[in-house]
Amino acid sequence: MKNGKGTHIYMSIAEDIEQRIMNNVLRIGEKLPSVRTLSKMHNVSMSTSLQAYYLLEGKGLIEARPQSGYFVRFNPSRFPKKVEKSNPSLVAKPKSVEAIISEVYDDFAMKGMMRFSLSVPDPELLPLAKLNKAMVKALRELPAAGTSYESIQGNANLRREIAKTSIQWGGHLQPDDIITTAGCMNAIAYSLLAITKPGDTIAVESPVYFGMLRYAQSIGLKVLELPTDPDTGVDPDDLKKALDKYDIKACFFVTNFSNPLGYCMPDEQKEAMVKLLSRYGVPLIEDDLYGDVYFGKQRPRSCKSFDEEGNVLWCSSISKTLAPGFRVGWVAPGKYLEKVKRRKLYNSITTATATQAAIGNFLAEGGYERHMRKLRQTLHANSLQFTRAIGEYFPDNIKMSSPQGGFILWVEFDKKIDTYNVYREAAQHNISIAPGSMFTLQERYANCMRISYGMPWNDKVDGALKTLGGLIKGMM
């Protein structure tokens, strides 16, 4: 059953109850109306009322008690305190984080590991059968069954579909504005190679995605880490101070549901950032990898949507939403298109033909948005379940991010906790986390960790978080 706006009525009922729980109107332990009473209140069937309660139960907000009814289980009074704005030293340093990153990466292939360290959706959450169908269609229709080279700029159908979806975030891209790549990191790499040279300084958020740090080091760049708010990201005022003081050649920001803090930069801040960088003539590499994984009513805009001069190189992929192993990504480089295109030609000639065509088919047939509606609902529920469990099982004095999208939670502990030691200890229990020291080139965030909630919630996940919390408590 749907209301006049096409939204399922049970979802509207659940959202109303969720808001009252979040606003602390309904408190922990308080009994909710019976299914019969809720049905009469909203003039709906009992099955619709049950669906609403099932949805809230799946998010961990309420619980069913045998022969007693439904009760509030969790609300903001149990949320850990928020992480504070970061305050890195404004010095560009070339310190290596290679050893820790390599060690954590090695865990990815180990069987039986609970991978809280991996920020991708679990295969159970992906439409594998439909992806296989799209791949079969691509191999059947492509010349030479997909064994021929694709054009340098990438599969035309895929670029057309990416351009069409850009309308959702305020973009007005054309297929010829886009270059396909082997994932988002590949798009970022080509962008950096196109606009920097060894010895240049780039400015980034802090903490920042470790893959970015690793690559920047490998091509001889200096990295300047900027103060970053866990809710709104880098403040344009802080960036201006850095631009006035340092010879910054490029900026890199994950503007929507960043990795690892989870912030979403407000639209007015994105616009101010674009105008500021345009005034200084400094290009912005925008990683919008998580923009489609929003928990609100609509997808957030990107910095690219405010770009009037082609100064923003917008990078994204389907690696975090649809098919990590397909390695299909893209970049809309603006005025740097020819430079990025040459870098792709020099480094790889072209990208894989069959996977690009398969994803193009999947997008064209409308399967992506149907999949994303379900994935967003699951991940939103997961974020609340993880927050509840961490609040229950971890030490009382922790601080934690509160993302409104994406896959990731950032947890901060007492200074005496070194999360690299937590990582080593947890690995003995087949649990993998990402230590905070991976996300900086400075001596910072050793008491922090990144945890992904990109897997189906179940008793095994809950048990792993309980074990992890016990290990940390034992180290204090």
C-alpha positions in Angstrom: 0.0 0.0 0.0 1.3 3.5 -0.9 0.3 7.0 -0.1 -0.4 9.8 -2.6 3.3 10.5 -3.1 4.2 6.9 -3.9 5.9 6.2 -0.6 4.9 3.0 1.2 2.6 3.8 4.1 4.4 1.5 6.5 7.6 3.5 5.8 5.9 6.8 6.6 4.5 5.3 9.9 8.0 4.0 10.7 9.6 7.3 9.9 7.2 9.1 12.2 8.0 6.8 15.1 11.7 6.9 14.4 11.7 10.7 14.6 9.9 10.6 18.0 12.6 8.1 19.2 15.4 10.3 17.8 13.9 13.4 19.5 13.7 11.5 22.8 9.9 11.9 22.9 9.8 8.1 23.1 12.4 6.9 25.5 14.3 3.7 26.0 12.1 1.0 27.7 8.9 2.8 26.8 6.1 0.6 25.4 4.8 1.4 21.9 1.1 1.1 20.9 0.0 -2.4 20.1 -0.3 -3.4 16.5 -4.0 -3.2 16.6 -3.9 0.3 18.2 -1.4 1.5 15.7 -3.6 0.2 12.9 -6.6 2.2 14.2 -4.4 5.3 14.7 -3.4 5.4 11.1 -6.4 3.7 9.5 -4.3 0.9 8.0 -4.3 -2.9 8.1 -2.5 -4.8 10.9 -0.1 -6.2 8.4 0.9 -2.6 7.4 1.5 -1.8 11.1 3.6 -4.9 11.5 5.7 -3.9 8.5 6.4 -0.6 10.2 7.5 -2.3 13.4 9.6 -4.8 11.5 11.4 -2.0 9.8 12.1 -0.2 13.1 13.2 -3.6 14.7 15.6 -4.1 11.8 17.2 -0.8 12.6 17.6 -1.8 16.2 15.4 1.0 17.5 12.7 -1.1 19.0 12.4 -4.7 20.2 9.6 -7.2 20.5 9.0 -8.8 23.9 7.1 -12.1 24.0 3.5 -11.6 25.1 4.2 -7.9 26.0 4.4 -6.0 22.7 7.0 -3.6 21.2 9.4 -1.4 23.3 11.9 1.3 22.5 15.4 -0.2 22.6 17.7 2.6 21.5 17.7 6.4 21.1 20.2 9.3 21.0 20.7 9.3 24.7 22.8 6.1 24.1 24.8 7.6 21.3 28.6 8.1 22.0 29.8 11.7 22.0 30.7 13.1 18.6 34.2 13.2 17.3 35.7 16.7 17.4 37.2 18.7 14.6 40.7 17.5 13.6 43.7 19.7 14.2 46.6 18.4 12.2 50.0 20.1 12.0 50.0 22.4 9.0 53.2 21.0 7.6 53.4 18.8 4.5 55.3 15.6 5.5 56.5 12.6 3.5 56.2 10.0 6.3 55.5 6.4 5.2 52.3 4.6 6.2 53.1 1.7 3.9 53.7 -1.0 6.4 50.4 -0.7 8.3 48.4 -0.4 5.1 50.0 -3.4 3.6 49.4 -5.5 6.7 45.7 -4.6 6.8 45.3 -5.2 3.0 46.7 -8.7 3.5 43.7 -9.5 5.7 41.3 -8.9 2.9 42.0 -12.3 1.3 41.8 -14.3 4.6 38.8 -16.6 4.8 36.6 -16.4 7.9 37.7 -12.9 8.8 35.0 -10.4 10.0 36.2 -7.5 7.8 35.1 -4.3 9.6 38.2 -2.9 7.8 36.7 -3.2 4.3 34.6 -0.3 3.1 32.7 -2.1 0.4 29.2 -3.8 0.4 29.1 -7.5 1.2 28.3 -9.7 -1.8 25.0 -10.6 -0.1 23.8 -7.0 -0.6 24.6 -6.9 -4.3 22.3 -8.0 -7.3 24.7 -10.7 -8.4 22.2 -12.5 -10.7 21.3 -9.3 -12.5 24.9 -8.3 -12.9 25.7 -11.7 -14.4 22.8 -11.3 -16.8 24.2 -7.8 -17.8 27.6 -9.3 -18.4 26.3 -12.1 -20.6 24.4 -9.6 -22.7 27.6 -7.5 -23.0 29.7 -10.4 -24.2 27.0 -11.5 -26.6 26.6 -8.0 -28.2 30.1 -6.6 -28.1 32.3 -7.0 -31.2 34.7 -10.0 -30.9 32.9 -10.9 -27.6 34.5 -8.0 -25.8 38.1 -8.9 -26.6 38.7 -5.8 -28.7 40.0 -2.5 -27.3 37.5 0.0 -26.1 37.9 3.7 -27.2 40.4 5.7 -25.1 37.7 7.8 -23.5 35.6 4.7 -22.6 32.4 2.9 -23.5 30.0 5.3 -25.1 26.8 3.8 -23.5 28.3 3.8 -20.0 29.4 7.4 -20.4 25.9 8.3 -21.6 24.3 6.7 -18.5 26.7 8.4 -16.2 25.9 11.7 -17.8 22.2 11.1 -17.3 22.5 10.3 -13.6 24.5 13.5 -13.0 21.2 15.4 -13.0 20.5 13.9 -9.6 23.3 15.8 -8.0 22.9 19.1 -9.9 25.3 18.2 -12.7 24.8 18.7 -16.4 27.4 16.5 -17.9 27.6 15.3 -21.4 29.0 11.9 -22.4 32.1 13.6 -23.9 32.8 15.2 -20.6 33.6 11.8 -19.0 36.6 9.4 -19.1 36.1 5.9 -17.8 38.8 4.4 -15.5 39.6 1.2 -13.6 37.8 2.3 -10.4 37.7 5.6 -8.6 41.3 5.4 -7.3 42.4 5.1 -10.9 40.4 8.2 -11.8 42.1 10.1 -8.9 45.6 8.8 -10.0 45.1 10.0 -13.6 43.9 13.4 -12.2 46.9 13.8 -10.0 49.3 12.9 -12.7 47.6 15.4 -15.0 47.8 18.4 -12.7 50.9 17.9 -10.5 54.5 17.0 -10.6 56.9 15.4 -8.1 57.7 17.8 -5.2 54.3 19.6 -5.5 52.1 20.1 -2.4 48.5 19.0 -2.3 46.0 19.8 0.4 43.6 17.2 1.8 41.1 16.6 4.6 42.4 15.0 7.8 42.0 12.1 8.4 42.0 11.1 4.7 41.5 7.9 2.7 44.8 5.9 3.0 44.8 4.9 -0.7 45.1 8.6 -1.5 48.1 9.0 0.8 49.8 5.9 -0.5 49.5 7.0 -4.1 50.5 10.6 -3.4 53.7 9.4 -1.8 54.4 7.0 -4.7 54.5 9.9 -7.2 56.6 12.2 -4.9 53.9 14.6 -3.7 53.9 16.5 -0.4 50.6 16.2 1.5 49.2 19.1 3.6 46.5 17.9 6.0 43.8 20.4 6.9 41.5 20.7 10.0 38.3 18.8 9.2 34.9 18.9 11.0 33.3 15.5 11.4 29.9 16.9 10.2 30.9 19.5 7.5 34.4 18.8 6.4 37.1 21.4 5.6 36.1 25.0 6.3 36.8 27.3 3.4 38.4 29.8 5.9 40.9 27.1 6.9 41.7 26.4 3.3 42.2 30.1 2.5 44.7 30.4 5.3 46.6 27.4 3.8 46.4 28.8 0.3 47.9 32.1 1.5 50.7 30.4 3.3 51.7 27.5 1.1 52.2 26.9 -2.7 49.3 24.4 -3.0 49.0 22.9 -6.5 45.8 20.9 -6.0 43.2 19.9 -3.4 41.6 16.5 -2.8 38.3 16.2 -0.8 35.8 13.4 -0.4 32.8 15.8 -0.2 29.9 13.4 0.4 30.1 10.9 3.3 33.9 11.0 3.4 36.2 8.1 4.1 36.9 7.9 7.1 35.0 10.7 9.0 31.7 10.3 7.1 31.0 14.0 6.9 28.8 15.5 4.1 29.9 19.0 3.2 26.9 21.4 3.1 25.9 22.8 -0.3 26.8 26.4 0.6 30.2 25.3 1.8 30.8 23.3 -1.5 29.9 26.4 -3.5 32.2 28.6 -1.4 35.0 26.0 -1.8 34.7 26.0 -5.6 34.7 29.8 -5.8 37.7 30.1 -3.5 39.8 27.5 -5.4 38.8 29.1 -8.8 40.0 32.5 -7.5 43.3 31.0 -6.5 43.6 28.9 -9.7 43.9 25.7 -7.7 42.1 22.6 -9.2 40.0 20.4 -6.9 39.9 16.6 -7.3 36.5 15.7 -5.9 36.0 12.0 -4.8 32.2 11.5 -4.9 32.4 7.8 -4.4 29.8 7.6 -1.7 27.4 10.2 -2.9 24.7 7.7 -3.9 24.7 6.1 -0.5 22.6 8.7 1.2 20.1 8.1 4.1 18.1 11.3 3.6 15.4 12.2 1.1 17.7 13.0 -1.8 21.3 12.7 -3.1 23.6 15.5 -2.0 25.0 17.8 -4.6 28.7 17.7 -5.6 31.2 20.5 -5.9 31.2 19.8 -9.6 27.6 21.1 -9.8 28.9 24.6 -8.8 31.9 24.4 -11.2 31.5 27.1 -13.9 35.2 27.1 -15.1 36.0 23.4 -15.4 38.3 23.6 -12.3 36.8 20.5 -10.5 37.8 17.0 -11.5 34.8 14.9 -10.4 35.7 11.2 -9.7 33.4 8.3 -8.9 32.7 4.6 -9.6 30.3 1.8 -8.8 32.9 0.0 -6.6 31.1 1.0 -3.3 27.6 0.4 -4.5 27.3 -2.3 -7.2 30.4 -4.3 -8.2 33.7 -3.7 -6.5 35.6 -6.3 -8.5 34.5 -5.0 -11.9 36.8 -2.0 -11.4 34.6 0.5 -13.3 35.1 4.1 -12.5 35.2 7.5 -14.2 36.3 11.1 -14.0 34.8 14.3 -15.4 38.0 16.4 -15.5 36.6 19.7 -16.8 39.2 21.8 -18.5 41.8 19.1 -17.8 40.1 16.5 -20.0 42.8 16.3 -22.6 45.6 16.0 -20.0 43.7 13.2 -18.1 43.0 11.4 -21.4 46.6 11.4 -22.3 47.6 10.0 -18.9 45.1 7.2 -19.4 46.6 6.5 -22.8 50.1 6.5 -21.5 49.3 4.3 -18.5 46.8 1.8 -19.8 45.7 2.7 -23.3 42.1 1.9 -22.4 39.9 0.2 -19.8 38.3 -3.3 -19.7 35.7 -3.6 -22.5 33.3 -6.2 -21.1 32.8 -4.8 -17.6 32.2 -1.3 -18.8 29.6 -2.5 -21.3 27.9 -4.7 -18.6 27.6 -1.8 -16.2 26.4 0.5 -19.0 23.6 -2.1 -19.7 22.7 -2.4 -16.0 22.4 1.4 -15.6 20.4 1.7 -18.9 17.8 -0.9 -17.8 17.0 0.9 -14.6 18.4 -1.8 -12.3 20.8 0.5 -10.4 18.3 2.8 -8.7 16.1 -0.1 -7.7 19.2 -1.8 -6.1 20.3 1.4 -4.5 16.9 2.1 -2.8 17.2 -1.3 -1.1 20.9 -0.9 -0.3 20.5 2.5 1.3 17.7 1.2 3.5 19.9 -1.7 4.6 22.9 0.4 5.3 20.9 3.0 7.2 19.6 0.3 9.5 23.1 -1.1 9.8 24.5 2.3 10.9 22.0 2.4 13.7 22.6 -1.2 14.7 26.4 -0.6 14.8 26.0 2.6 16.8 23.8 0.9 19.3 26.2 -2.1 19.6 29.3 0.1 19.9 27.5 2.2 22.6 26.7 -1.0 24.5 30.0 -3.0 24.1 32.8 -0.4 23.8 34.2 1.7 26.7 32.0 4.5 27.9 34.3 7.4 27.1 34.5 6.9 23.3 33.6 9.4 20.7 32.1 8.5 17.3 31.1 10.0 14.0 27.4 10.2 13.0 27.3 9.9 9.2 24.1 10.4 7.2 25.3 8.1 4.4 28.1 5.9 3.3 29.5 2.7 5.0 31.9 4.0 7.7 32.1 4.9 11.4 35.1 6.7 12.9 35.6 5.8 16.5 38.0 7.7 18.9 39.2 6.2 22.2 41.2 7.3 25.2 44.7 8.4 24.2 46.2 5.3 26.0 44.6 3.0 23.4 46.7 2.3 20.3 44.4 0.8 17.7 47.2 -0.8 15.9 47.6 -3.0 18.9 43.8 -3.5 18.9 44.1 -4.5 15.2 46.8 -7.1 16.0 44.8 -8.5 19.0 41.5 -8.6 17.1 43.1 -10.4 14.2 43.7 -13.4 16.6 39.9 -13.5 16.9 39.3 -13.3 13.1 38.2 -9.6 13.3 39.8 -7.0 11.1 39.6 -3.2 11.8 41.4 -0.3 10.2 43.8 1.5 12.6 43.5 5.3 12.6 47.2 5.8 12.0 46.6 4.6 8.4 44.7 7.8 7.6 47.4 10.4 8.1 51.1 11.0 7.4 51.5 12.6 10.9 51.8 11.1 14.4 48.0 11.3 14.8 44.9 9.1 15.2 46.7 6.2 16.8 43.7 6.1 19.3 41.1 6.0 16.5 39.8 3.3 14.2 37.6 3.0 11.1 34.8 0.4 11.1 32.7 -0.5 8.1 29.0 -1.5 8.4 28.7 -2.7 4.8 27.6 -6.3 5.7 24.3 -7.8 6.6 23.5 -7.3 10.3 23.2 -10.6 12.1 24.2 -12.3 15.4 27.7 -13.0 14.1 28.3 -9.3 13.5 26.9 -8.4 16.8 29.0 -11.0 18.5 32.2 -9.7 16.7 31.5 -6.2 17.9 31.0 -7.5 21.5 34.3 -9.4 21.3 36.0 -6.3 19.9 34.6 -4.1 22.7 35.8 -6.6 25.3 39.3 -6.7 23.8 39.5 -2.9 24.0 38.2 -2.7 27.5 40.8 -5.3 28.5 43.6 -3.0 27.1 42.6 0.0 29.2 
